[in-house]
Amino acid sequence: MEFKDFNAAQIRVARPTDKFDQVISFYEKGVGLPRIGDFEGHRGFTGVIFGLPDSSYQLEITKHVDGSPCPAPTKDNLLVFYIPSKEELDHVAKRLSLMGYFEVEPENHYWKEKGITIEDPDGWRIVLMNTNGI
């Protein structure tokens, strides 16, 4: 059997929050990510797992009973969603704005060319990018 230098069955980005319900609502109801799992009582942690867009790529949001201080490190730490359909991108952006999350000026103006940058309740930023990706 020949092995590649790197092979992963799944990729998950996990991060804590003290605004658990707000952040879950942002990604589930606002962005529209599918919830593919959740858990409670795992050594004090509670979490929700979203598909990005399916179960192969995941975003996990957690909270701990003792709190999870987690300020966003910079304005250029981004989760970028490549959305080929301009209509779908506009729909997601409008849904987020109705929830009180509006476009912000990106740190790197590259993201403004075909995208919309929005901060989640913790100040972490997403970019809704109107391209097919790379």
N, C-alpha and C positions, 0 to 999 in steps of 0.2 A: 504494500500500500504506500503510495506516495503522499506526503503531507505538504500542504502549502505552508508558507511562513506564518500565516495567521488565518484561522477559521473560527467563526463564532456562530452558534445556532440562533442566538438572539442578542439584542443590545437593549439595555435599559439605562435611562438616565434617572437617577433618584435624587430628590432633594427634600429637606425638611421645611416646615413652615409653622408659624404661630397663628396664621390666618387660614387654617385648614378649610373651613366651610366656604370661605370666599374664594380661595384658590381653586378648590374643586369645582365650584360653580363657574368660574372663569373658563377653565379648560373644558368642562363637560357641556355646560349650557351655552357659553359664549363662543368658544372656538368650535365646539361640536365634536370633540374627540370621543370615541367609544370607550366606555368603562369596561375593561376586560377582567378586572379582579379587584378585590379589596380584602383587608384583613384587620383584625382587632386583637389586642392583648398579646402581641408578639414581643415579649420582654419590654413591655411598656409602650410599644409602638402601635399606631393605627395608621393604615395607609390605603390609598386608592391607586390602581394601576390603569393607565390609559394606553390604548393602541395608537401608534404613530405611523401610519394610519391603522395598522393591524397588530397582531400579537408578536410579530417578529421584531418590531421596534416599539419600545415602551417608555412611558414617562410615569414615574412613581412619585407621588406626593405623600409625605409622612408627617405625623406629629408624634410627640413623645409626651408622656404624662408629666415629665419634669420641664416641659417647654423646649423649644427649638429655636433659639435666636439665630436668625439667618438673613442679615441684610444682603441685598444684591451687591456683588463685588464691584461691578462697573456698568456703565450704560452700554457697553459693547459685548456683554455676555448675552448671547442671543440663542433662541430656539427658532430656527427658520423653517417655515412651511412653504414649500414650492407648490403653488396652486395654478395649474394651467388655465383654468376658466376665470376670466375677469369677473363674470357675473357671480360666481361662487365666492371669490375673494371679497367682492363688494358686499355680498350677503353676510358673510362672517363679520366683516368690519362694522356693518350696520348693526348687527345683533349685539356686538360688543359695545358699541356706542350707546345703544339703548340701555345697556346695563351700567353705563357710566364710565366706560373705558374708551378713551379717545386716542387718536393718533398723537404720537410724540415725535419730536425731532430726533433722528438717529445720530449717534456719535459719528458713524462713518456714512457719509452721504451716498455711498454706493447703494445702500439699501433703499434710498428714496427714489432711485431711478424707476424701479418697477414694483416697489413694495410699500407696505404700510407698517410702521413700527408702533407697537402698543405695549404698555406696561401692565403686568398682572398685579394683583393686590400687594405682593411683596416687593414690587419694583423690578422684578426680572422681566426682561423684554422678549417679545416674540416679533417676528417679521412675517407678514403675509406677503409672499413674493409671487408676482404674476409671471412665472416662467415654468418650463418643464423641469427645471433643475439642471444639474450638470451632466 
